[in-house]
């Protein structure tokens, strides 16, 4: 990637802001990284690979802090992970046509943003946790894992609104699960890209982006743990996701379809 120094600094700042906002609600930011990278990268494979690496960097730090503060429960999260890992790998190994990829990504993000706004506005300070049959976790993990592998993100942005709506657990526990879910699916997705010979990154610019998202992610997750993310942060994140989804669908999905 060849960018003027001013443009690259703007790119670093954008990634820092995205990482800060998304990590504050348990996400990695992959959806917005994808949208931003379409403005500066021409390689479709480099866009997916870079977004997954940035996702992985953010949630590695988030998972460590969630674990340190007693919110990461591996045995409780395992059913989601067991089915999501192989299906995320499978989804990432598919070599989708570029316009199909962006239509799928944009549509998924719009639905997720609407769901996040809905559950945030309805979320009560005291959540009455509901019990569900064990197979529900396996089905949710597998389905969302496959979708996350196809679109090149960790999937936490799909999982968290669903679980909050289901009142599966306290919001902070769901945020911790979303981070861990993103972590394992990002690793699995990168493996799928390697399998399909479509893993591609740019050097040395990737190092600057990874540092920017690591810093932003650490700030965001501390906001989440220190004082559970406010509705304003969640709504701001949701509207950012909605904007990204609409842009990706119209600009990178439907426009490519019409003019291809």
Residue, then its C-alpha position, 0 to 999 in steps of 0.5 A: x500500500x502506498x499512501x501519503x503520510x497525511x493519509x496514512x495518519x488519518x487511516x491510523x486515527x480512524x482505526x484507533x477510533x473504531x477500535x475504541x468504540x467497538x471494544x467498549x461494547x465487546x466487539x473487534x471493529x472488523x466491519x468498519x475496518x473492512x469499509x475503511x480499507x475499501x477506500x485505500x486498498x485495491x486487493x479484495x484479499x488484503x482487505x479481508x486479511x487485514x480486517x481479521x488481523x486487526x480484529x484479532x489484535x483488539x480482542x486479544x487484549x480485551x479477552x485478557x482484561x475480561x479474564x483478569x476481571x473474572x468475566x471470561x468463563x471458558x466452560x460456559x462459552x464452550x458450546x458457542x465455540x465448538x461449532x463456530x470454529x469449524x464453520x468460520x473456517x469453512x466460511x472463510x475458505x469460500x472464494x466469494x465473488x467480490x460483489x456477493x461478499x459486500x452485499x452479504x456483509x452490508x446486509x448483515x451489518x444493517x440487520x445487526x445495527x438495527x438489532x443493537x439499537x433495539x436491544x440497547x433502548x429496551x435494555x433495563x438496568x437489572x436483567x432477568x436472565x433466562x435459561x435455554x436448552x443447551x443445543x441453542x448455544x451450539x446452533x447460534x455459535x455455528x450459524x453465526x460462525x459460518x456467517x462471520x467466516x463468509x464476511x471476514x469478521x469475528x461475528x461478535x457484532x451478530x452474536x451480542x444483540x441476539x444474546x442481549x435480546x434473549x437475556x442470556x446473561x448480564x451485558x458485561x458477560x455477553x460482551x466478554x463472550x462476544x470478544x472471545x467469540x471474535x478471537x477464536x473465529x478470527x483465528x479460524x477465519x485467517x486459517x480459512x484464508x490460508x487454506x484458500x490461498x487468499x491471505x494477503x497483507x501489506x507491509x510495513x503499513x499493517x504494523x502501524x494499523x495493528x498498533x493503532x487498534x491495540x491502543x484503541x482496544x485497550x482504552x475501550x475495554x477498560x471503559x467497558x469493565x470500569x463502568x459498563x458501557x453507557x447507552x450513548x456508546x452503544x448507540x453511537x456504535x450501532x449508528x456507526x455500524x448502520x452507516x458502514x453497512x449502508x455504505x458497503x451495500x450501496x457502494x461496494x455491493x450493489x454498485x459493483x453488481x450494476x456496473x460489472 
